[in-house]
Amino acid sequence: MAEQKLNRIKEVLREQGRTNKWLSAQLGKNEVTVSRWCRNVQQPDLETLYRIARTLGVGVCTLLVEE
């Protein structure tokens, strides 16, 4: 079964010219964890998703994939 794409973190980072490494530093999270979020292998918890949105200056809905 193919992995389901649930978030757009990678796309938003690319749009802003930022990297996974930058985001991990801003959040104080491990780079491997952020990489897993960006590849949709793992998903951040809701509180972290809000922190990511604030850090990137976007709404939470911008980070989610619409069906």
CHARMM-style PDB file with segment names, atoms N, HN, CA, C and O in Angstrom:
ATOM      1  N   MET     1       0.843  -1.184   0.000  1.00  0.00      PROA
ATOM      2  CA  MET     1       0.000   0.000   0.000  1.00  0.00      PROA
ATOM      3  C   MET     1       0.888   1.247   0.000  1.00  0.00      PROA
ATOM      4  O   MET     1       1.817   1.351   0.801  1.00  0.00      PROA
ATOM      5  N   ALA     2       0.606   2.164  -0.875  1.00  0.00      PROA
ATOM      6  HN  ALA     2      -0.149   2.079  -1.525  1.00  0.00      PROA
ATOM      7  CA  ALA     2       1.387   3.394  -0.976  1.00  0.00      PROA
ATOM      8  C   ALA     2       1.120   4.297   0.228  1.00  0.00      PROA
ATOM      9  O   ALA     2       0.022   4.317   0.784  1.00  0.00      PROA
ATOM     10  N   GLU     3       2.154   5.042   0.612  1.00  0.00      PROA
ATOM     11  HN  GLU     3       3.047   5.026   0.160  1.00  0.00      PROA
ATOM     12  CA  GLU     3       1.984   5.963   1.728  1.00  0.00      PROA
ATOM     13  C   GLU     3       1.038   7.086   1.318  1.00  0.00      PROA
ATOM     14  O   GLU     3       1.090   7.587   0.194  1.00  0.00      PROA
ATOM     15  N   GLN     4       0.190   7.460   2.239  1.00  0.00      PROA
ATOM     16  HN  GLN     4       0.148   7.053   3.151  1.00  0.00      PROA
ATOM     17  CA  GLN     4      -0.759   8.533   1.975  1.00  0.00      PROA
ATOM     18  C   GLN     4      -0.100   9.881   2.260  1.00  0.00      PROA
ATOM     19  O   GLN     4       0.551  10.062   3.289  1.00  0.00      PROA
ATOM     20  N   LYS     5      -0.274  10.806   1.351  1.00  0.00      PROA
ATOM     21  HN  LYS     5      -0.803  10.660   0.515  1.00  0.00      PROA
ATOM     22  CA  LYS     5       0.283  12.141   1.528  1.00  0.00      PROA
ATOM     23  C   LYS     5      -0.718  12.972   2.321  1.00  0.00      PROA
ATOM     24  O   LYS     5      -1.801  13.290   1.830  1.00  0.00      PROA
ATOM     25  N   LEU     6      -0.347  13.319   3.551  1.00  0.00      PROA
ATOM     26  HN  LEU     6       0.533  13.060   3.950  1.00  0.00      PROA
ATOM     27  CA  LEU     6      -1.259  14.043   4.433  1.00  0.00      PROA
ATOM     28  C   LEU     6      -0.863  15.494   4.667  1.00  0.00      PROA
ATOM     29  O   LEU     6      -1.708  16.329   4.988  1.00  0.00      PROA
ATOM     30  N   ASN     7       0.426  15.794   4.506  1.00  0.00      PROA
ATOM     31  HN  ASN     7       1.113  15.115   4.246  1.00  0.00      PROA
ATOM     32  CA  ASN     7       0.841  17.174   4.766  1.00  0.00      PROA
ATOM     33  C   ASN     7       1.640  17.737   3.601  1.00  0.00      PROA
ATOM     34  O   ASN     7       2.131  16.999   2.746  1.00  0.00      PROA
ATOM     35  N   ARG     8       1.760  19.060   3.585  1.00  0.00      PROA
ATOM     36  HN  ARG     8       1.361  19.659   4.280  1.00  0.00      PROA
ATOM     37  CA  ARG     8       2.476  19.798   2.545  1.00  0.00      PROA
ATOM     38  C   ARG     8       3.699  20.523   3.113  1.00  0.00      PROA
ATOM     39  O   ARG     8       4.139  21.527   2.554  1.00  0.00      PROA
ATOM     40  N   ILE     9       4.237  20.026   4.198  1.00  0.00      PROA
ATOM     41  HN  ILE     9       3.880  19.210   4.652  1.00  0.00      PROA
ATOM     42  CA  ILE     9       5.360  20.717   4.842  1.00  0.00      PROA
ATOM     43  C   ILE     9       6.515  20.895   3.862  1.00  0.00      PROA
ATOM     44  O   ILE     9       7.083  21.982   3.760  1.00  0.00      PROA
ATOM     45  N   LYS    10       6.859  19.843   3.148  1.00  0.00      PROA
ATOM     46  HN  LYS    10       6.397  18.959   3.231  1.00  0.00      PROA
ATOM     47  CA  LYS    10       7.969  19.906   2.190  1.00  0.00      PROA
ATOM     48  C   LYS    10       7.723  20.972   1.125  1.00  0.00      PROA
ATOM     49  O   LYS    10       8.628  21.739   0.795  1.00  0.00      PROA
ATOM     50  N   GLU    11       6.503  21.024   0.585  1.00  0.00      PROA
ATOM     51  HN  GLU    11       5.769  20.401   0.853  1.00  0.00      PROA
ATOM     52  CA  GLU    11       6.178  21.994  -0.458  1.00  0.00      PROA
ATOM     53  C   GLU    11       6.248  23.425   0.058  1.00  0.00      PROA
ATOM     54  O   GLU    11       6.760  24.310  -0.628  1.00  0.00      PROA
ATOM     55  N   VAL    12       5.734  23.652   1.268  1.00  0.00      PROA
ATOM     56  HN  VAL    12       5.319  22.933   1.824  1.00  0.00      PROA
ATOM     57  CA  VAL    12       5.757  25.003   1.843  1.00  0.00      PROA
ATOM     58  C   VAL    12       7.194  25.435   2.119  1.00  0.00      PROA
ATOM     59  O   VAL    12       7.554  26.584   1.864  1.00  0.00      PROA
ATOM     60  N   LEU    13       8.009  24.535   2.631  1.00  0.00      PROA
ATOM     61  HN  LEU    13       7.717  23.602   2.838  1.00  0.00      PROA
ATOM     62  CA  LEU    13       9.427  24.862   2.837  1.00  0.00      PROA
ATOM     63  C   LEU    13      10.077  25.244   1.511  1.00  0.00      PROA
ATOM     64  O   LEU    13      10.810  26.230   1.439  1.00  0.00      PROA
ATOM     65  N   ARG    14       9.811  24.472   0.469  1.00  0.00      PROA
ATOM     66  HN  ARG    14       9.215  23.671   0.527  1.00  0.00      PROA
ATOM     67  CA  ARG    14      10.397  24.751  -0.847  1.00  0.00      PROA
ATOM     68  C   ARG    14       9.926  26.108  -1.357  1.00  0.00      PROA
ATOM     69  O   ARG    14      10.727  26.890  -1.869  1.00  0.00      PROA
ATOM     70  N   GLU    15       8.624  26.394  -1.219  1.00  0.00      PROA
ATOM     71  HN  GLU    15       7.973  25.758  -0.803  1.00  0.00      PROA
ATOM     72  CA  GLU    15       8.074  27.682  -1.666  1.00  0.00      PROA
ATOM     73  C   GLU    15       8.767  28.854  -0.974  1.00  0.00      PROA
ATOM     74  O   GLU    15       8.953  29.913  -1.572  1.00  0.00      PROA
ATOM     75  N   GLN    16       9.148  28.657   0.295  1.00  0.00      PROA
ATOM     76  HN  GLN    16       8.997  27.796   0.781  1.00  0.00      PROA
ATOM     77  CA  GLN    16       9.775  29.722   1.070  1.00  0.00      PROA
ATOM     78  C   GLN    16      11.299  29.713   0.979  1.00  0.00      PROA
ATOM     79  O   GLN    16      11.964  30.557   1.580  1.00  0.00      PROA
ATOM     80  N   GLY    17      11.849  28.762   0.232  1.00  0.00      PROA
ATOM     81  HN  GLY    17      11.309  28.076  -0.256  1.00  0.00      PROA
ATOM     82  CA  GLY    17      13.295  28.680   0.098  1.00  0.00      PROA
ATOM     83  C   GLY    17      13.984  28.236   1.380  1.00  0.00      PROA
ATOM     84  O   GLY    17      15.127  28.610   1.643  1.00  0.00      PROA
ATOM     85  N   ARG    18      13.290  27.447   2.167  1.00  0.00      PROA
ATOM     86  HN  ARG    18      12.361  27.143   1.954  1.00  0.00      PROA
ATOM     87  CA  ARG    18      13.844  26.976   3.443  1.00  0.00      PROA
ATOM     88  C   ARG    18      14.086  25.467   3.366  1.00  0.00      PROA
ATOM     89  O   ARG    18      13.609  24.792   2.454  1.00  0.00      PROA
ATOM     90  N   THR    19      14.835  24.956   4.342  1.00  0.00      PROA
ATOM     91  HN  THR    19      15.222  25.505   5.083  1.00  0.00      PROA
ATOM     92  CA  THR    19      15.208  23.544   4.346  1.00  0.00      PROA
ATOM     93  C   THR    19      14.658  22.825   5.574  1.00  0.00      PROA
ATOM     94  O   THR    19      14.227  23.449   6.543  1.00  0.00      PROA
ATOM     95  N   ASN    20      14.686  21.490   5.505  1.00  0.00      PROA
ATOM     96  HN  ASN    20      15.036  20.983   4.718  1.00  0.00      PROA
ATOM     97  CA  ASN    20      14.326  20.662   6.662  1.00  0.00      PROA
ATOM     98  C   ASN    20      15.228  21.001   7.843  1.00  0.00      PROA
ATOM     99  O   ASN    20      14.775  21.077   8.986  1.00  0.00      PROA
ATOM    100  N   LYS    21      16.512  21.204   7.549  1.00  0.00      PROA
ATOM    101  HN  LYS    21      16.879  21.142   6.621  1.00  0.00      PROA
ATOM    102  CA  LYS    21      17.487  21.507   8.603  1.00  0.00      PROA
ATOM    103  C   LYS    21      17.117  22.809   9.314  1.00  0.00      PROA
ATOM    104  O   LYS    21      17.198  22.896  10.539  1.00  0.00      PROA
ATOM    105  N   TRP    22      16.713  23.817   8.545  1.00  0.00      PROA
ATOM    106  HN  TRP    22      16.648  23.747   7.549  1.00  0.00      PROA
ATOM    107  CA  TRP    22      16.292  25.092   9.126  1.00  0.00      PROA
ATOM    108  C   TRP    22      15.088  24.877  10.042  1.00  0.00      PROA
ATOM    109  O   TRP    22      15.061  25.378  11.166  1.00  0.00      PROA
ATOM    110  N   LEU    23      14.087  24.126   9.554  1.00  0.00      PROA
ATOM    111  HN  LEU    23      14.109  23.720   8.641  1.00  0.00      PROA
ATOM    112  CA  LEU    23      12.883  23.894  10.346  1.00  0.00      PROA
ATOM    113  C   LEU    23      13.205  23.121  11.622  1.00  0.00      PROA
ATOM    114  O   LEU    23      12.674  23.433  12.688  1.00  0.00      PROA
ATOM    115  N   SER    24      14.061  22.128  11.518  1.00  0.00      PROA
ATOM    116  HN  SER    24      14.492  21.874  10.652  1.00  0.00      PROA
ATOM    117  CA  SER    24      14.403  21.348  12.714  1.00  0.00      PROA
ATOM    118  C   SER    24      15.090  22.238  13.757  1.00  0.00      PROA
ATOM    119  O   SER    24      14.855  22.085  14.955  1.00  0.00      PROA
ATOM    120  N   ALA    25      15.935  23.165  13.302  1.00  0.00      PROA
ATOM    121  HN  ALA    25      16.126  23.290  12.328  1.00  0.00      PROA
ATOM    122  CA  ALA    25      16.601  24.085  14.229  1.00  0.00      PROA
ATOM    123  C   ALA    25      15.593  25.023  14.886  1.00  0.00      PROA
ATOM    124  O   ALA    25      15.678  25.283  16.086  1.00  0.00      PROA
ATOM    125  N   GLN    26      14.646  25.530  14.112  1.00  0.00      PROA
ATOM    126  HN  GLN    26      14.576  25.318  13.137  1.00  0.00      PROA
ATOM    127  CA  GLN    26      13.637  26.438  14.649  1.00  0.00      PROA
ATOM    128  C   GLN    26      12.768  25.768  15.704  1.00  0.00      PROA
ATOM    129  O   GLN    26      12.391  26.386  16.699  1.00  0.00      PROA
ATOM    130  N   LEU    27      12.454  24.487  15.473  1.00  0.00      PROA
ATOM    131  HN  LEU    27      12.760  23.985  14.665  1.00  0.00      PROA
ATOM    132  CA  LEU    27      11.551  23.756  16.371  1.00  0.00      PROA
ATOM    133  C   LEU    27      12.286  23.022  17.486  1.00  0.00      PROA
ATOM    134  O   LEU    27      11.662  22.561  18.442  1.00  0.00      PROA
ATOM    135  N   GLY    28      13.618  22.909  17.370  1.00  0.00      PROA
ATOM    136  HN  GLY    28      14.125  23.283  16.593  1.00  0.00      PROA
ATOM    137  CA  GLY    28      14.376  22.135  18.350  1.00  0.00      PROA
ATOM    138  C   GLY    28      14.089  20.653  18.215  1.00  0.00      PROA
ATOM    139  O   GLY    28      14.101  19.919  19.203  1.00  0.00      PROA
ATOM    140  N   LYS    29      13.830  20.210  16.989  1.00  0.00      PROA
ATOM    141  HN  LYS    29      13.820  20.807  16.186  1.00  0.00      PROA
ATOM    142  CA  LYS    29      13.521  18.800  16.720  1.00  0.00      PROA
ATOM    143  C   LYS    29      14.664  18.164  15.947  1.00  0.00      PROA
ATOM    144  O   LYS    29      15.440  18.856  15.288  1.00  0.00      PROA
ATOM    145  N   ASN    30      14.763  16.863  16.028  1.00  0.00      PROA
ATOM    146  HN  ASN    30      14.133  16.301  16.563  1.00  0.00      PROA
ATOM    147  CA  ASN    30      15.763  16.099  15.299  1.00  0.00      PROA
ATOM    148  C   ASN    30      15.527  16.224  13.794  1.00  0.00      PROA
ATOM    149  O   ASN    30      14.382  16.200  13.342  1.00  0.00      PROA
ATOM    150  N   GLU    31      16.598  16.358  13.022  1.00  0.00      PROA
ATOM    151  HN  GLU    31      17.528  16.377  13.389  1.00  0.00      PROA
ATOM    152  CA  GLU    31      16.486  16.492  11.568  1.00  0.00      PROA
ATOM    153  C   GLU    31      15.825  15.271  10.933  1.00  0.00      PROA
ATOM    154  O   GLU    31      15.100  15.401   9.946  1.00  0.00      PROA
ATOM    155  N   VAL    32      16.069  14.095  11.489  1.00  0.00      PROA
ATOM    156  HN  VAL    32      16.657  13.990  12.290  1.00  0.00      PROA
ATOM    157  CA  VAL    32      15.460  12.873  10.948  1.00  0.00      PROA
ATOM    158  C   VAL    32      13.942  12.915  11.122  1.00  0.00      PROA
ATOM    159  O   VAL    32      13.201  12.500  10.231  1.00  0.00      PROA
ATOM    160  N   THR    33      13.489  13.409  12.251  1.00  0.00      PROA
ATOM    161  HN  THR    33      14.091  13.747  12.975  1.00  0.00      PROA
ATOM    162  CA  THR    33      12.053  13.525  12.501  1.00  0.00      PROA
ATOM    163  C   THR    33      11.409  14.463  11.496  1.00  0.00      PROA
ATOM    164  O   THR    33      10.370  14.135  10.923  1.00  0.00      PROA
ATOM    165  N   VAL    34      12.011  15.624  11.272  1.00  0.00      PROA
ATOM    166  HN  VAL    34      12.855  15.890  11.737  1.00  0.00      PROA
ATOM    167  CA  VAL    34      11.478  16.597  10.312  1.00  0.00      PROA
ATOM    168  C   VAL    34      11.485  16.000   8.908  1.00  0.00      PROA
ATOM    169  O   VAL    34      10.547  16.212   8.139  1.00  0.00      PROA
ATOM    170  N   SER    35      12.525  15.263   8.574  1.00  0.00      PROA
ATOM    171  HN  SER    35      13.287  15.091   9.198  1.00  0.00      PROA
ATOM    172  CA  SER    35      12.594  14.606   7.271  1.00  0.00      PROA
ATOM    173  C   SER    35      11.438  13.617   7.102  1.00  0.00      PROA
ATOM    174  O   SER    35      10.851  13.526   6.024  1.00  0.00      PROA
ATOM    175  N   ARG    36      11.119  12.891   8.146  1.00  0.00      PROA
ATOM    176  HN  ARG    36      11.597  12.965   9.022  1.00  0.00      PROA
ATOM    177  CA  ARG    36       9.992  11.934   8.089  1.00  0.00      PROA
ATOM    178  C   ARG    36       8.678  12.659   7.864  1.00  0.00      PROA
ATOM    179  O   ARG    36       7.821  12.173   7.126  1.00  0.00      PROA
ATOM    180  N   TRP    37       8.507  13.817   8.490  1.00  0.00      PROA
ATOM    181  HN  TRP    37       9.203  14.213   9.089  1.00  0.00      PROA
ATOM    182  CA  TRP    37       7.287  14.600   8.254  1.00  0.00      PROA
ATOM    183  C   TRP    37       7.229  15.051   6.803  1.00  0.00      PROA
ATOM    184  O   TRP    37       6.185  14.958   6.158  1.00  0.00      PROA
ATOM    185  N   CYS    38       8.354  15.542   6.294  1.00  0.00      PROA
ATOM    186  HN  CYS    38       9.202  15.618   6.818  1.00  0.00      PROA
ATOM    187  CA  CYS    38       8.399  16.070   4.925  1.00  0.00      PROA
ATOM    188  C   CYS    38       8.149  14.983   3.882  1.00  0.00      PROA
ATOM    189  O   CYS    38       7.624  15.259   2.803  1.00  0.00      PROA
ATOM    190  N   ARG    39       8.525  13.760   4.205  1.00  0.00      PROA
ATOM    191  HN  ARG    39       8.952  13.536   5.081  1.00  0.00      PROA
ATOM    192  CA  ARG    39       8.302  12.644   3.281  1.00  0.00      PROA
ATOM    193  C   ARG    39       6.969  11.939   3.547  1.00  0.00      PROA
ATOM    194  O   ARG    39       6.642  10.965   2.869  1.00  0.00      PROA
ATOM    195  N   ASN    40       6.196  12.422   4.527  1.00  0.00      PROA
ATOM    196  HN  ASN    40       6.462  13.213   5.078  1.00  0.00      PROA
ATOM    197  CA  ASN    40       4.920  11.835   4.903  1.00  0.00      PROA
ATOM    198  C   ASN    40       5.051  10.388   5.373  1.00  0.00      PROA
ATOM    199  O   ASN    40       4.127   9.589   5.223  1.00  0.00      PROA
ATOM    200  N   VAL    41       6.219  10.063   5.947  1.00  0.00      PROA
ATOM    201  HN  VAL    41       6.969  10.712   6.069  1.00  0.00      PROA
ATOM    202  CA  VAL    41       6.430   8.743   6.539  1.00  0.00      PROA
ATOM    203  C   VAL    41       5.806   8.738   7.933  1.00  0.00      PROA
ATOM    204  O   VAL    41       5.313   7.717   8.413  1.00  0.00      PROA
ATOM    205  N   GLN    42       5.842   9.895   8.560  1.00  0.00      PROA
ATOM    206  HN  GLN    42       6.243  10.725   8.170  1.00  0.00      PROA
ATOM    207  CA  GLN    42       5.351  10.094   9.919  1.00  0.00      PROA
ATOM    208  C   GLN    42       4.669  11.458   9.922  1.00  0.00      PROA
ATOM    209  O   GLN    42       4.980  12.305   9.085  1.00  0.00      PROA
ATOM    210  N   GLN    43       3.742  11.682  10.852  1.00  0.00      PROA
ATOM    211  HN  GLN    43       3.489  10.994  11.533  1.00  0.00      PROA
ATOM    212  CA  GLN    43       3.055  12.964  10.930  1.00  0.00      PROA
ATOM    213  C   GLN    43       3.321  13.622  12.287  1.00  0.00      PROA
ATOM    214  O   GLN    43       3.389  12.946  13.313  1.00  0.00      PROA
ATOM    215  N   PRO    44       3.470  14.953  12.277  1.00  0.00      PROA
ATOM    216  CA  PRO    44       3.639  15.650  13.560  1.00  0.00      PROA
ATOM    217  C   PRO    44       2.326  15.636  14.337  1.00  0.00      PROA
ATOM    218  O   PRO    44       1.246  15.564  13.750  1.00  0.00      PROA
ATOM    219  N   ASP    45       2.432  15.707  15.661  1.00  0.00      PROA
ATOM    220  HN  ASP    45       3.310  15.766  16.137  1.00  0.00      PROA
ATOM    221  CA  ASP    45       1.200  15.800  16.444  1.00  0.00      PROA
ATOM    222  C   ASP    45       0.581  17.181  16.224  1.00  0.00      PROA
ATOM    223  O   ASP    45       1.219  18.069  15.659  1.00  0.00      PROA
ATOM    224  N   LEU    46      -0.633  17.351  16.662  1.00  0.00      PROA
ATOM    225  HN  LEU    46      -1.151  16.630  17.121  1.00  0.00      PROA
ATOM    226  CA  LEU    46      -1.385  18.579  16.381  1.00  0.00      PROA
ATOM    227  C   LEU    46      -0.705  19.823  16.937  1.00  0.00      PROA
ATOM    228  O   LEU    46      -0.645  20.853  16.265  1.00  0.00      PROA
ATOM    229  N   GLU    47      -0.194  19.733  18.151  1.00  0.00      PROA
ATOM    230  HN  GLU    47      -0.242  18.897  18.697  1.00  0.00      PROA
ATOM    231  CA  GLU    47       0.504  20.883  18.753  1.00  0.00      PROA
ATOM    232  C   GLU    47       1.724  21.274  17.916  1.00  0.00      PROA
ATOM    233  O   GLU    47       1.979  22.458  17.694  1.00  0.00      PROA
ATOM    234  N   THR    48       2.468  20.280  17.459  1.00  0.00      PROA
ATOM    235  HN  THR    48       2.262  19.318  17.640  1.00  0.00      PROA
ATOM    236  CA  THR    48       3.654  20.547  16.634  1.00  0.00      PROA
ATOM    237  C   THR    48       3.258  21.117  15.284  1.00  0.00      PROA
ATOM    238  O   THR    48       3.943  21.990  14.752  1.00  0.00      PROA
ATOM    239  N   LEU    49       2.165  20.633  14.729  1.00  0.00      PROA
ATOM    240  HN  LEU    49       1.609  19.923  15.161  1.00  0.00      PROA
ATOM    241  CA  LEU    49       1.692  21.164  13.445  1.00  0.00      PROA
ATOM    242  C   LEU    49       1.391  22.659  13.566  1.00  0.00      PROA
ATOM    243  O   LEU    49       1.708  23.431  12.661  1.00  0.00      PROA
ATOM    244  N   TYR    50       0.788  23.064  14.670  1.00  0.00      PROA
ATOM    245  HN  TYR    50       0.530  22.437  15.405  1.00  0.00      PROA
ATOM    246  CA  TYR    50       0.533  24.496  14.910  1.00  0.00      PROA
ATOM    247  C   TYR    50       1.841  25.268  15.051  1.00  0.00      PROA
ATOM    248  O   TYR    50       1.954  26.390  14.558  1.00  0.00      PROA
ATOM    249  N   ARG    51       2.836  24.671  15.725  1.00  0.00      PROA
ATOM    250  HN  ARG    51       2.744  23.759  16.125  1.00  0.00      PROA
ATOM    251  CA  ARG    51       4.153  25.329  15.853  1.00  0.00      PROA
ATOM    252  C   ARG    51       4.818  25.489  14.491  1.00  0.00      PROA
ATOM    253  O   ARG    51       5.424  26.522  14.208  1.00  0.00      PROA
ATOM    254  N   ILE    52       4.703  24.464  13.648  1.00  0.00      PROA
ATOM    255  HN  ILE    52       4.211  23.624  13.877  1.00  0.00      PROA
ATOM    256  CA  ILE    52       5.271  24.537  12.303  1.00  0.00      PROA
ATOM    257  C   ILE    52       4.601  25.661  11.523  1.00  0.00      PROA
ATOM    258  O   ILE    52       5.276  26.452  10.866  1.00  0.00      PROA
ATOM    259  N   ALA    53       3.282  25.732  11.595  1.00  0.00      PROA
ATOM    260  HN  ALA    53       2.733  25.089  12.129  1.00  0.00      PROA
ATOM    261  CA  ALA    53       2.539  26.780  10.879  1.00  0.00      PROA
ATOM    262  C   ALA    53       2.976  28.170  11.341  1.00  0.00      PROA
ATOM    263  O   ALA    53       3.217  29.051  10.517  1.00  0.00      PROA
ATOM    264  N   ARG    54       3.077  28.368  12.654  1.00  0.00      PROA
ATOM    265  HN  ARG    54       2.881  27.652  13.324  1.00  0.00      PROA
ATOM    266  CA  ARG    54       3.516  29.669  13.181  1.00  0.00      PROA
ATOM    267  C   ARG    54       4.928  29.993  12.712  1.00  0.00      PROA
ATOM    268  O   ARG    54       5.207  31.123  12.311  1.00  0.00      PROA
ATOM    269  N   THR    55       5.815  29.010  12.760  1.00  0.00      PROA
ATOM    270  HN  THR    55       5.588  28.092  13.085  1.00  0.00      PROA
ATOM    271  CA  THR    55       7.205  29.209  12.355  1.00  0.00      PROA
ATOM    272  C   THR    55       7.300  29.615  10.889  1.00  0.00      PROA
ATOM    273  O   THR    55       8.119  30.457  10.522  1.00  0.00      PROA
ATOM    274  N   LEU    56       6.451  29.008  10.051  1.00  0.00      PROA
ATOM    275  HN  LEU    56       5.786  28.324  10.350  1.00  0.00      PROA
ATOM    276  CA  LEU    56       6.466  29.302   8.619  1.00  0.00      PROA
ATOM    277  C   LEU    56       5.589  30.491   8.245  1.00  0.00      PROA
ATOM    278  O   LEU    56       5.607  30.943   7.100  1.00  0.00      PROA
ATOM    279  N   GLY    57       4.824  30.996   9.206  1.00  0.00      PROA
ATOM    280  HN  GLY    57       4.809  30.629  10.136  1.00  0.00      PROA
ATOM    281  CA  GLY    57       3.964  32.149   8.941  1.00  0.00      PROA
ATOM    282  C   GLY    57       2.788  31.823   8.026  1.00  0.00      PROA
ATOM    283  O   GLY    57       2.369  32.653   7.219  1.00  0.00      PROA
ATOM    284  N   VAL    58       2.262  30.608   8.160  1.00  0.00      PROA
ATOM    285  HN  VAL    58       2.603  29.935   8.816  1.00  0.00      PROA
ATOM    286  CA  VAL    58       1.114  30.197   7.349  1.00  0.00      PROA
ATOM    287  C   VAL    58       0.034  29.626   8.259  1.00  0.00      PROA
ATOM    288  O   VAL    58       0.282  29.337   9.430  1.00  0.00      PROA
ATOM    289  N   GLY    59      -1.157  29.469   7.714  1.00  0.00      PROA
ATOM    290  HN  GLY    59      -1.359  29.704   6.763  1.00  0.00      PROA
ATOM    291  CA  GLY    59      -2.229  28.817   8.455  1.00  0.00      PROA
ATOM    292  C   GLY    59      -2.028  27.313   8.462  1.00  0.00      PROA
ATOM    293  O   GLY    59      -1.397  26.760   7.561  1.00  0.00      PROA
ATOM    294  N   VAL    60      -2.558  26.657   9.467  1.00  0.00      PROA
ATOM    295  HN  VAL    60      -3.071  27.105  10.199  1.00  0.00      PROA
ATOM    296  CA  VAL    60      -2.446  25.206   9.556  1.00  0.00      PROA
ATOM    297  C   VAL    60      -3.026  24.537   8.313  1.00  0.00      PROA
ATOM    298  O   VAL    60      -2.478  23.545   7.831  1.00  0.00      PROA
ATOM    299  N   CYS    61      -4.118  25.067   7.796  1.00  0.00      PROA
ATOM    300  HN  CYS    61      -4.562  25.872   8.187  1.00  0.00      PROA
ATOM    301  CA  CYS    61      -4.759  24.486   6.613  1.00  0.00      PROA
ATOM    302  C   CYS    61      -3.817  24.465   5.406  1.00  0.00      PROA
ATOM    303  O   CYS    61      -3.923  23.586   4.552  1.00  0.00      PROA
ATOM    304  N   THR    62      -2.911  25.417   5.336  1.00  0.00      PROA
ATOM    305  HN  THR    62      -2.824  26.132   6.030  1.00  0.00      PROA
ATOM    306  CA  THR    62      -1.931  25.460   4.245  1.00  0.00      PROA
ATOM    307  C   THR    62      -1.014  24.239   4.279  1.00  0.00      PROA
ATOM    308  O   THR    62      -0.509  23.802   3.245  1.00  0.00      PROA
ATOM    309  N   LEU    63      -0.806  23.699   5.468  1.00  0.00      PROA
ATOM    310  HN  LEU    63      -1.216  24.054   6.308  1.00  0.00      PROA
ATOM    311  CA  LEU    63       0.094  22.556   5.622  1.00  0.00      PROA
ATOM    312  C   LEU    63      -0.582  21.209   5.379  1.00  0.00      PROA
ATOM    313  O   LEU    63       0.087  20.178   5.304  1.00  0.00      PROA
ATOM    314  N   LEU    64      -1.898  21.221   5.257  1.00  0.00      PROA
ATOM    315  HN  LEU    64      -2.441  22.059   5.319  1.00  0.00      PROA
ATOM    316  CA  LEU    64      -2.636  19.966   5.093  1.00  0.00      PROA
ATOM    317  C   LEU    64      -3.040  19.753   3.639  1.00  0.00      PROA
ATOM    318  O   LEU    64      -3.334  20.702   2.912  1.00  0.00      PROA
ATOM    319  N   VAL    65      -3.047  18.492   3.234  1.00  0.00      PROA
ATOM    320  HN  VAL    65      -2.808  17.721   3.824  1.00  0.00      PROA
ATOM    321  CA  VAL    65      -3.444  18.125   1.880  1.00  0.00      PROA
ATOM    322  C   VAL    65      -4.969  18.001   1.851  1.00  0.00      PROA
ATOM    323  O   VAL    65      -5.560  17.307   2.678  1.00  0.00      PROA
ATOM    324  N   GLU    66      -5.593  18.679   0.894  1.00  0.00      PROA
ATOM    325  HN  GLU    66      -5.112  19.243   0.223  1.00  0.00      PROA
ATOM    326  CA  GLU    66      -7.033  18.534   0.745  1.00  0.00      PROA
ATOM    327  C   GLU    66      -7.330  17.320  -0.102  1.00  0.00      PROA
ATOM    328  O   GLU    66      -6.626  17.044  -1.074  1.00  0.00      PROA
ATOM    329  N   GLU    67      -8.366  16.595   0.260  1.00  0.00      PROA
ATOM    330  HN  GLU    67      -8.938  16.818   1.050  1.00  0.00      PROA
ATOM    331  CA  GLU    67      -8.759  15.407  -0.502  1.00  0.00      PROA
ATOM    332  C   GLU    67      -9.561  15.809  -1.701  1.00  0.00      PROA
ATOM    333  OT1 GLU    67      -9.988  14.951  -2.474  1.00  0.00      PROA
TER     334      GLU     67
END
